[in-house]
Amino acid sequence: MKLNPPTQIVFWLSTVVAVLGILGKFIGLPIVTGNEFWFVVVGFVLLWLGNTMKGF
């Protein structure tokens, strides 16, 4: 399997989503609180897709 670098948009989007999930654990964020785990999972899945799919 050949890995590709993700686009900057996908990289920053996945970073922001994962950080929101982490912050939601410690700070009461309206949408994130209660769904922290899924925010982190979505962030890492986006990053994984960016690395495995060319042009994503």
CHARMM-style PDB file with segment names, atoms N, HN, CA, C and O in Angstrom:
ATOM      1  N   MET     1       0.836  -1.164   0.000  1.00  0.00      PROA
ATOM      2  CA  MET     1       0.000   0.000   0.000  1.00  0.00      PROA
ATOM      3  C   MET     1       0.887   1.236   0.000  1.00  0.00      PROA
ATOM      4  O   MET     1       1.792   1.368   0.824  1.00  0.00      PROA
ATOM      5  N   LYS     2       0.619   2.121  -0.919  1.00  0.00      PROA
ATOM      6  HN  LYS     2      -0.116   2.013  -1.588  1.00  0.00      PROA
ATOM      7  CA  LYS     2       1.382   3.367  -1.005  1.00  0.00      PROA
ATOM      8  C   LYS     2       0.612   4.463  -0.288  1.00  0.00      PROA
ATOM      9  O   LYS     2      -0.568   4.684  -0.559  1.00  0.00      PROA
ATOM     10  N   LEU     3       1.282   5.145   0.626  1.00  0.00      PROA
ATOM     11  HN  LEU     3       2.241   4.966   0.847  1.00  0.00      PROA
ATOM     12  CA  LEU     3       0.653   6.235   1.355  1.00  0.00      PROA
ATOM     13  C   LEU     3       0.971   7.568   0.699  1.00  0.00      PROA
ATOM     14  O   LEU     3       2.058   7.770   0.158  1.00  0.00      PROA
ATOM     15  N   ASN     4       0.011   8.467   0.759  1.00  0.00      PROA
ATOM     16  HN  ASN     4      -0.872   8.303   1.199  1.00  0.00      PROA
ATOM     17  CA  ASN     4       0.156   9.794   0.186  1.00  0.00      PROA
ATOM     18  C   ASN     4      -0.047  10.828   1.294  1.00  0.00      PROA
ATOM     19  O   ASN     4      -0.774  10.572   2.254  1.00  0.00      PROA
ATOM     20  N   PRO     5       0.582  11.975   1.168  1.00  0.00      PROA
ATOM     21  CA  PRO     5       0.311  13.015   2.163  1.00  0.00      PROA
ATOM     22  C   PRO     5      -1.104  13.567   1.960  1.00  0.00      PROA
ATOM     23  O   PRO     5      -1.533  13.759   0.823  1.00  0.00      PROA
ATOM     24  N   PRO     6      -1.825  13.821   3.047  1.00  0.00      PROA
ATOM     25  CA  PRO     6      -3.169  14.390   2.890  1.00  0.00      PROA
ATOM     26  C   PRO     6      -3.091  15.843   2.433  1.00  0.00      PROA
ATOM     27  O   PRO     6      -2.070  16.506   2.614  1.00  0.00      PROA
ATOM     28  N   THR     7      -4.165  16.323   1.848  1.00  0.00      PROA
ATOM     29  HN  THR     7      -4.995  15.784   1.701  1.00  0.00      PROA
ATOM     30  CA  THR     7      -4.205  17.732   1.476  1.00  0.00      PROA
ATOM     31  C   THR     7      -4.241  18.574   2.753  1.00  0.00      PROA
ATOM     32  O   THR     7      -4.598  18.080   3.823  1.00  0.00      PROA
ATOM     33  N   GLN     8      -3.876  19.823   2.633  1.00  0.00      PROA
ATOM     34  HN  GLN     8      -3.586  20.224   1.764  1.00  0.00      PROA
ATOM     35  CA  GLN     8      -3.853  20.685   3.813  1.00  0.00      PROA
ATOM     36  C   GLN     8      -5.240  20.841   4.420  1.00  0.00      PROA
ATOM     37  O   GLN     8      -5.378  20.909   5.641  1.00  0.00      PROA
ATOM     38  N   ILE     9      -6.254  20.898   3.591  1.00  0.00      PROA
ATOM     39  HN  ILE     9      -6.142  20.843   2.598  1.00  0.00      PROA
ATOM     40  CA  ILE     9      -7.626  21.054   4.100  1.00  0.00      PROA
ATOM     41  C   ILE     9      -8.014  19.845   4.942  1.00  0.00      PROA
ATOM     42  O   ILE     9      -8.554  20.001   6.037  1.00  0.00      PROA
ATOM     43  N   VAL    10      -7.746  18.650   4.447  1.00  0.00      PROA
ATOM     44  HN  VAL    10      -7.307  18.523   3.557  1.00  0.00      PROA
ATOM     45  CA  VAL    10      -8.091  17.433   5.184  1.00  0.00      PROA
ATOM     46  C   VAL    10      -7.270  17.339   6.464  1.00  0.00      PROA
ATOM     47  O   VAL    10      -7.799  16.954   7.507  1.00  0.00      PROA
ATOM     48  N   PHE    11      -5.992  17.682   6.400  1.00  0.00      PROA
ATOM     49  HN  PHE    11      -5.563  17.994   5.553  1.00  0.00      PROA
ATOM     50  CA  PHE    11      -5.149  17.629   7.586  1.00  0.00      PROA
ATOM     51  C   PHE    11      -5.682  18.550   8.673  1.00  0.00      PROA
ATOM     52  O   PHE    11      -5.836  18.128   9.819  1.00  0.00      PROA
ATOM     53  N   TRP    12      -5.970  19.817   8.324  1.00  0.00      PROA
ATOM     54  HN  TRP    12      -5.845  20.160   7.393  1.00  0.00      PROA
ATOM     55  CA  TRP    12      -6.428  20.771   9.329  1.00  0.00      PROA
ATOM     56  C   TRP    12      -7.837  20.457   9.806  1.00  0.00      PROA
ATOM     57  O   TRP    12      -8.144  20.655  10.981  1.00  0.00      PROA
ATOM     58  N   LEU    13      -8.693  19.974   8.925  1.00  0.00      PROA
ATOM     59  HN  LEU    13      -8.443  19.812   7.970  1.00  0.00      PROA
ATOM     60  CA  LEU    13     -10.039  19.596   9.331  1.00  0.00      PROA
ATOM     61  C   LEU    13     -10.001  18.445  10.332  1.00  0.00      PROA
ATOM     62  O   LEU    13     -10.692  18.482  11.350  1.00  0.00      PROA
ATOM     63  N   SER    14      -9.199  17.427  10.045  1.00  0.00      PROA
ATOM     64  HN  SER    14      -8.638  17.397   9.217  1.00  0.00      PROA
ATOM     65  CA  SER    14      -9.094  16.298  10.964  1.00  0.00      PROA
ATOM     66  C   SER    14      -8.474  16.721  12.290  1.00  0.00      PROA
ATOM     67  O   SER    14      -8.871  16.225  13.344  1.00  0.00      PROA
ATOM     68  N   THR    15      -7.505  17.634  12.248  1.00  0.00      PROA
ATOM     69  HN  THR    15      -7.182  18.037  11.392  1.00  0.00      PROA
ATOM     70  CA  THR    15      -6.887  18.126  13.477  1.00  0.00      PROA
ATOM     71  C   THR    15      -7.898  18.891  14.320  1.00  0.00      PROA
ATOM     72  O   THR    15      -7.975  18.684  15.531  1.00  0.00      PROA
ATOM     73  N   VAL    16      -8.669  19.768  13.699  1.00  0.00      PROA
ATOM     74  HN  VAL    16      -8.606  19.936  12.715  1.00  0.00      PROA
ATOM     75  CA  VAL    16      -9.655  20.555  14.433  1.00  0.00      PROA
ATOM     76  C   VAL    16     -10.729  19.657  15.050  1.00  0.00      PROA
ATOM     77  O   VAL    16     -11.114  19.855  16.203  1.00  0.00      PROA
ATOM     78  N   VAL    17     -11.211  18.682  14.295  1.00  0.00      PROA
ATOM     79  HN  VAL    17     -10.899  18.522  13.359  1.00  0.00      PROA
ATOM     80  CA  VAL    17     -12.250  17.785  14.806  1.00  0.00      PROA
ATOM     81  C   VAL    17     -11.720  16.969  15.982  1.00  0.00      PROA
ATOM     82  O   VAL    17     -12.417  16.815  16.986  1.00  0.00      PROA
ATOM     83  N   ALA    18     -10.503  16.445  15.877  1.00  0.00      PROA
ATOM     84  HN  ALA    18      -9.937  16.570  15.062  1.00  0.00      PROA
ATOM     85  CA  ALA    18      -9.924  15.663  16.967  1.00  0.00      PROA
ATOM     86  C   ALA    18      -9.677  16.533  18.203  1.00  0.00      PROA
ATOM     87  O   ALA    18      -9.938  16.097  19.324  1.00  0.00      PROA
ATOM     88  N   VAL    19      -9.185  17.739  18.013  1.00  0.00      PROA
ATOM     89  HN  VAL    19      -8.973  18.093  17.102  1.00  0.00      PROA
ATOM     90  CA  VAL    19      -8.940  18.640  19.147  1.00  0.00      PROA
ATOM     91  C   VAL    19     -10.262  19.029  19.811  1.00  0.00      PROA
ATOM     92  O   VAL    19     -10.326  19.132  21.036  1.00  0.00      PROA
ATOM     93  N   LEU    20     -11.305  19.244  19.030  1.00  0.00      PROA
ATOM     94  HN  LEU    20     -11.254  19.160  18.035  1.00  0.00      PROA
ATOM     95  CA  LEU    20     -12.614  19.529  19.618  1.00  0.00      PROA
ATOM     96  C   LEU    20     -13.091  18.365  20.485  1.00  0.00      PROA
ATOM     97  O   LEU    20     -13.670  18.572  21.551  1.00  0.00      PROA
ATOM     98  N   GLY    21     -12.844  17.147  20.021  1.00  0.00      PROA
ATOM     99  HN  GLY    21     -12.374  16.979  19.155  1.00  0.00      PROA
ATOM    100  CA  GLY    21     -13.218  15.978  20.816  1.00  0.00      PROA
ATOM    101  C   GLY    21     -12.454  15.907  22.116  1.00  0.00      PROA
ATOM    102  O   GLY    21     -13.024  15.571  23.154  1.00  0.00      PROA
ATOM    103  N   ILE    22     -11.167  16.220  22.074  1.00  0.00      PROA
ATOM    104  HN  ILE    22     -10.704  16.493  21.231  1.00  0.00      PROA
ATOM    105  CA  ILE    22     -10.359  16.199  23.292  1.00  0.00      PROA
ATOM    106  C   ILE    22     -10.788  17.318  24.232  1.00  0.00      PROA
ATOM    107  O   ILE    22     -10.932  17.093  25.434  1.00  0.00      PROA
ATOM    108  N   LEU    23     -10.993  18.516  23.703  1.00  0.00      PROA
ATOM    109  HN  LEU    23     -10.876  18.699  22.726  1.00  0.00      PROA
ATOM    110  CA  LEU    23     -11.428  19.631  24.536  1.00  0.00      PROA
ATOM    111  C   LEU    23     -12.823  19.398  25.118  1.00  0.00      PROA
ATOM    112  O   LEU    23     -13.107  19.822  26.238  1.00  0.00      PROA
ATOM    113  N   GLY    24     -13.682  18.733  24.371  1.00  0.00      PROA
ATOM    114  HN  GLY    24     -13.452  18.388  23.461  1.00  0.00      PROA
ATOM    115  CA  GLY    24     -15.025  18.446  24.842  1.00  0.00      PROA
ATOM    116  C   GLY    24     -15.039  17.559  26.072  1.00  0.00      PROA
ATOM    117  O   GLY    24     -16.001  17.573  26.841  1.00  0.00      PROA
ATOM    118  N   LYS    25     -13.986  16.793  26.261  1.00  0.00      PROA
ATOM    119  HN  LYS    25     -13.205  16.782  25.637  1.00  0.00      PROA
ATOM    120  CA  LYS    25     -13.881  15.952  27.454  1.00  0.00      PROA
ATOM    121  C   LYS    25     -13.651  16.788  28.708  1.00  0.00      PROA
ATOM    122  O   LYS    25     -14.124  16.428  29.786  1.00  0.00      PROA
ATOM    123  N   PHE    26     -12.934  17.893  28.580  1.00  0.00      PROA
ATOM    124  HN  PHE    26     -12.549  18.185  27.705  1.00  0.00      PROA
ATOM    125  CA  PHE    26     -12.544  18.687  29.738  1.00  0.00      PROA
ATOM    126  C   PHE    26     -13.318  19.999  29.868  1.00  0.00      PROA
ATOM    127  O   PHE    26     -13.425  20.551  30.963  1.00  0.00      PROA
ATOM    128  N   ILE    27     -13.849  20.492  28.770  1.00  0.00      PROA
ATOM    129  HN  ILE    27     -13.763  20.044  27.880  1.00  0.00      PROA
ATOM    130  CA  ILE    27     -14.584  21.758  28.757  1.00  0.00      PROA
ATOM    131  C   ILE    27     -15.981  21.478  28.204  1.00  0.00      PROA
ATOM    132  O   ILE    27     -16.116  20.715  27.248  1.00  0.00      PROA
ATOM    133  N   GLY    28     -16.983  22.055  28.764  1.00  0.00      PROA
ATOM    134  HN  GLY    28     -16.873  22.674  29.541  1.00  0.00      PROA
ATOM    135  CA  GLY    28     -18.351  21.828  28.303  1.00  0.00      PROA
ATOM    136  C   GLY    28     -18.651  22.538  26.995  1.00  0.00      PROA
ATOM    137  O   GLY    28     -19.057  23.700  26.995  1.00  0.00      PROA
ATOM    138  N   LEU    29     -18.454  21.849  25.887  1.00  0.00      PROA
ATOM    139  HN  LEU    29     -18.124  20.905  25.888  1.00  0.00      PROA
ATOM    140  CA  LEU    29     -18.802  22.395  24.573  1.00  0.00      PROA
ATOM    141  C   LEU    29     -20.180  21.849  24.183  1.00  0.00      PROA
ATOM    142  O   LEU    29     -20.400  20.642  24.284  1.00  0.00      PROA
ATOM    143  N   PRO    30     -21.105  22.695  23.746  1.00  0.00      PROA
ATOM    144  CA  PRO    30     -22.497  22.281  23.549  1.00  0.00      PROA
ATOM    145  C   PRO    30     -22.701  21.045  22.667  1.00  0.00      PROA
ATOM    146  O   PRO    30     -23.400  20.119  23.079  1.00  0.00      PROA
ATOM    147  N   ILE    31     -22.129  21.003  21.498  1.00  0.00      PROA
ATOM    148  HN  ILE    31     -21.562  21.755  21.162  1.00  0.00      PROA
ATOM    149  CA  ILE    31     -22.370  19.881  20.578  1.00  0.00      PROA
ATOM    150  C   ILE    31     -21.443  18.710  20.877  1.00  0.00      PROA
ATOM    151  O   ILE    31     -21.820  17.553  20.689  1.00  0.00      PROA
ATOM    152  N   VAL    32     -20.252  19.002  21.334  1.00  0.00      PROA
ATOM    153  HN  VAL    32     -19.946  19.942  21.487  1.00  0.00      PROA
ATOM    154  CA  VAL    32     -19.217  17.989  21.488  1.00  0.00      PROA
ATOM    155  C   VAL    32     -19.404  17.150  22.750  1.00  0.00      PROA
ATOM    156  O   VAL    32     -19.177  15.940  22.727  1.00  0.00      PROA
ATOM    157  N   THR    33     -19.810  17.775  23.842  1.00  0.00      PROA
ATOM    158  HN  THR    33     -19.995  18.757  23.861  1.00  0.00      PROA
ATOM    159  CA  THR    33     -19.923  17.067  25.113  1.00  0.00      PROA
ATOM    160  C   THR    33     -20.909  15.913  24.983  1.00  0.00      PROA
ATOM    161  O   THR    33     -22.053  16.098  24.568  1.00  0.00      PROA
ATOM    162  N   GLY    34     -20.457  14.746  25.337  1.00  0.00      PROA
ATOM    163  HN  GLY    34     -19.528  14.596  25.674  1.00  0.00      PROA
ATOM    164  CA  GLY    34     -21.250  13.525  25.188  1.00  0.00      PROA
ATOM    165  C   GLY    34     -20.890  12.750  23.936  1.00  0.00      PROA
ATOM    166  O   GLY    34     -21.206  11.565  23.831  1.00  0.00      PROA
ATOM    167  N   ASN    35     -20.235  13.399  22.984  1.00  0.00      PROA
ATOM    168  HN  ASN    35     -19.978  14.362  23.069  1.00  0.00      PROA
ATOM    169  CA  ASN    35     -19.837  12.756  21.729  1.00  0.00      PROA
ATOM    170  C   ASN    35     -18.335  12.876  21.495  1.00  0.00      PROA
ATOM    171  O   ASN    35     -17.880  12.803  20.354  1.00  0.00      PROA
ATOM    172  N   GLU    36     -17.564  13.059  22.560  1.00  0.00      PROA
ATOM    173  HN  GLU    36     -17.934  13.118  23.487  1.00  0.00      PROA
ATOM    174  CA  GLU    36     -16.123  13.296  22.420  1.00  0.00      PROA
ATOM    175  C   GLU    36     -15.436  12.164  21.672  1.00  0.00      PROA
ATOM    176  O   GLU    36     -14.616  12.394  20.783  1.00  0.00      PROA
ATOM    177  N   PHE    37     -15.783  10.940  22.046  1.00  0.00      PROA
ATOM    178  HN  PHE    37     -16.449  10.754  22.768  1.00  0.00      PROA
ATOM    179  CA  PHE    37     -15.147   9.773  21.421  1.00  0.00      PROA
ATOM    180  C   PHE    37     -15.345   9.798  19.916  1.00  0.00      PROA
ATOM    181  O   PHE    37     -14.404   9.554  19.161  1.00  0.00      PROA
ATOM    182  N   TRP    38     -16.565  10.091  19.471  1.00  0.00      PROA
ATOM    183  HN  TRP    38     -17.330  10.290  20.084  1.00  0.00      PROA
ATOM    184  CA  TRP    38     -16.852  10.062  18.041  1.00  0.00      PROA
ATOM    185  C   TRP    38     -16.176  11.195  17.292  1.00  0.00      PROA
ATOM    186  O   TRP    38     -15.818  11.034  16.125  1.00  0.00      PROA
ATOM    187  N   PHE    39     -15.996  12.341  17.943  1.00  0.00      PROA
ATOM    188  HN  PHE    39     -16.287  12.471  18.890  1.00  0.00      PROA
ATOM    189  CA  PHE    39     -15.266  13.433  17.307  1.00  0.00      PROA
ATOM    190  C   PHE    39     -13.814  13.025  17.054  1.00  0.00      PROA
ATOM    191  O   PHE    39     -13.270  13.293  15.983  1.00  0.00      PROA
ATOM    192  N   VAL    40     -13.190  12.382  18.036  1.00  0.00      PROA
ATOM    193  HN  VAL    40     -13.632  12.165  18.906  1.00  0.00      PROA
ATOM    194  CA  VAL    40     -11.804  11.943  17.867  1.00  0.00      PROA
ATOM    195  C   VAL    40     -11.712  10.854  16.805  1.00  0.00      PROA
ATOM    196  O   VAL    40     -10.785  10.856  15.995  1.00  0.00      PROA
ATOM    197  N   VAL    41     -12.658   9.931  16.802  1.00  0.00      PROA
ATOM    198  HN  VAL    41     -13.411   9.930  17.460  1.00  0.00      PROA
ATOM    199  CA  VAL    41     -12.661   8.867  15.789  1.00  0.00      PROA
ATOM    200  C   VAL    41     -12.814   9.451  14.390  1.00  0.00      PROA
ATOM    201  O   VAL    41     -12.092   9.053  13.476  1.00  0.00      PROA
ATOM    202  N   VAL    42     -13.735  10.381  14.209  1.00  0.00      PROA
ATOM    203  HN  VAL    42     -14.321  10.704  14.952  1.00  0.00      PROA
ATOM    204  CA  VAL    42     -13.942  11.005  12.894  1.00  0.00      PROA
ATOM    205  C   VAL    42     -12.684  11.752  12.456  1.00  0.00      PROA
ATOM    206  O   VAL    42     -12.313  11.708  11.283  1.00  0.00      PROA
ATOM    207  N   GLY    43     -12.027  12.439  13.395  1.00  0.00      PROA
ATOM    208  HN  GLY    43     -12.329  12.475  14.348  1.00  0.00      PROA
ATOM    209  CA  GLY    43     -10.790  13.137  13.066  1.00  0.00      PROA
ATOM    210  C   GLY    43      -9.716  12.192  12.563  1.00  0.00      PROA
ATOM    211  O   GLY    43      -9.048  12.476  11.568  1.00  0.00      PROA
ATOM    212  N   PHE    44      -9.549  11.066  13.250  1.00  0.00      PROA
ATOM    213  HN  PHE    44     -10.091  10.835  14.058  1.00  0.00      PROA
ATOM    214  CA  PHE    44      -8.527  10.115  12.816  1.00  0.00      PROA
ATOM    215  C   PHE    44      -8.917   9.376  11.537  1.00  0.00      PROA
ATOM    216  O   PHE    44      -8.045   9.035  10.738  1.00  0.00      PROA
ATOM    217  N   VAL    45     -10.191   9.127  11.333  1.00  0.00      PROA
ATOM    218  HN  VAL    45     -10.900   9.404  11.982  1.00  0.00      PROA
ATOM    219  CA  VAL    45     -10.628   8.494  10.081  1.00  0.00      PROA
ATOM    220  C   VAL    45     -10.392   9.432   8.903  1.00  0.00      PROA
ATOM    221  O   VAL    45      -9.956   8.992   7.839  1.00  0.00      PROA
ATOM    222  N   LEU    46     -10.676  10.722   9.083  1.00  0.00      PROA
ATOM    223  HN  LEU    46     -11.030  11.080   9.947  1.00  0.00      PROA
ATOM    224  CA  LEU    46     -10.384  11.690   8.017  1.00  0.00      PROA
ATOM    225  C   LEU    46      -8.892  11.707   7.688  1.00  0.00      PROA
ATOM    226  O   LEU    46      -8.507  11.727   6.520  1.00  0.00      PROA
ATOM    227  N   LEU    47      -8.069  11.698   8.715  1.00  0.00      PROA
ATOM    228  HN  LEU    47      -8.382  11.682   9.664  1.00  0.00      PROA
ATOM    229  CA  LEU    47      -6.626  11.689   8.483  1.00  0.00      PROA
ATOM    230  C   LEU    47      -6.195  10.400   7.791  1.00  0.00      PROA
ATOM    231  O   LEU    47      -5.346  10.434   6.900  1.00  0.00      PROA
ATOM    232  N   TRP    48      -6.761   9.282   8.182  1.00  0.00      PROA
ATOM    233  HN  TRP    48      -7.451   9.255   8.905  1.00  0.00      PROA
ATOM    234  CA  TRP    48      -6.443   7.995   7.554  1.00  0.00      PROA
ATOM    235  C   TRP    48      -6.851   7.999   6.074  1.00  0.00      PROA
ATOM    236  O   TRP    48      -6.102   7.545   5.210  1.00  0.00      PROA
ATOM    237  N   LEU    49      -8.050   8.520   5.803  1.00  0.00      PROA
ATOM    238  HN  LEU    49      -8.659   8.889   6.505  1.00  0.00      PROA
ATOM    239  CA  LEU    49      -8.490   8.594   4.409  1.00  0.00      PROA
ATOM    240  C   LEU    49      -7.589   9.516   3.595  1.00  0.00      PROA
ATOM    241  O   LEU    49      -7.291   9.234   2.434  1.00  0.00      PROA
ATOM    242  N   GLY    50      -7.161  10.603   4.199  1.00  0.00      PROA
ATOM    243  HN  GLY    50      -7.403  10.832   5.142  1.00  0.00      PROA
ATOM    244  CA  GLY    50      -6.255  11.518   3.514  1.00  0.00      PROA
ATOM    245  C   GLY    50      -4.919  10.887   3.193  1.00  0.00      PROA
ATOM    246  O   GLY    50      -4.287  11.250   2.201  1.00  0.00      PROA
ATOM    247  N   ASN    51      -4.479   9.956   4.009  1.00  0.00      PROA
ATOM    248  HN  ASN    51      -4.992   9.661   4.815  1.00  0.00      PROA
ATOM    249  CA  ASN    51      -3.209   9.277   3.768  1.00  0.00      PROA
ATOM    250  C   ASN    51      -3.329   8.116   2.785  1.00  0.00      PROA
ATOM    251  O   ASN    51      -2.371   7.811   2.075  1.00  0.00      PROA
ATOM    252  N   THR    52      -4.469   7.475   2.733  1.00  0.00      PROA
ATOM    253  HN  THR    52      -5.247   7.722   3.310  1.00  0.00      PROA
ATOM    254  CA  THR    52      -4.583   6.287   1.902  1.00  0.00      PROA
ATOM    255  C   THR    52      -5.194   6.551   0.525  1.00  0.00      PROA
ATOM    256  O   THR    52      -4.958   5.785  -0.409  1.00  0.00      PROA
ATOM    257  N   MET    53      -5.968   7.614   0.391  1.00  0.00      PROA
ATOM    258  HN  MET    53      -6.159   8.237   1.150  1.00  0.00      PROA
ATOM    259  CA  MET    53      -6.605   7.912  -0.899  1.00  0.00      PROA
ATOM    260  C   MET    53      -5.895   9.088  -1.562  1.00  0.00      PROA
ATOM    261  O   MET    53      -5.708  10.144  -0.957  1.00  0.00      PROA
ATOM    262  N   LYS    54      -5.507   8.882  -2.805  1.00  0.00      PROA
ATOM    263  HN  LYS    54      -5.658   8.024  -3.296  1.00  0.00      PROA
ATOM    264  CA  LYS    54      -4.805   9.936  -3.530  1.00  0.00      PROA
ATOM    265  C   LYS    54      -5.766  11.069  -3.866  1.00  0.00      PROA
ATOM    266  O   LYS    54      -6.848  10.838  -4.406  1.00  0.00      PROA
ATOM    267  N   GLY    55      -5.362  12.295  -3.543  1.00  0.00      PROA
ATOM    268  HN  GLY    55      -4.483  12.483  -3.105  1.00  0.00      PROA
ATOM    269  CA  GLY    55      -6.150  13.475  -3.855  1.00  0.00      PROA
ATOM    270  C   GLY    55      -7.257  13.771  -2.874  1.00  0.00      PROA
ATOM    271  O   GLY    55      -8.097  14.633  -3.131  1.00  0.00      PROA
ATOM    272  N   PHE    56      -7.275  13.068  -1.747  1.00  0.00      PROA
ATOM    273  HN  PHE    56      -6.592  12.368  -1.538  1.00  0.00      PROA
ATOM    274  CA  PHE    56      -8.340  13.301  -0.745  1.00  0.00      PROA
ATOM    275  C   PHE    56      -7.855  14.264   0.303  1.00  0.00      PROA
ATOM    276  OT1 PHE    56      -8.595  14.590   1.231  1.00  0.00      PROA
TER     277      PHE     56
END
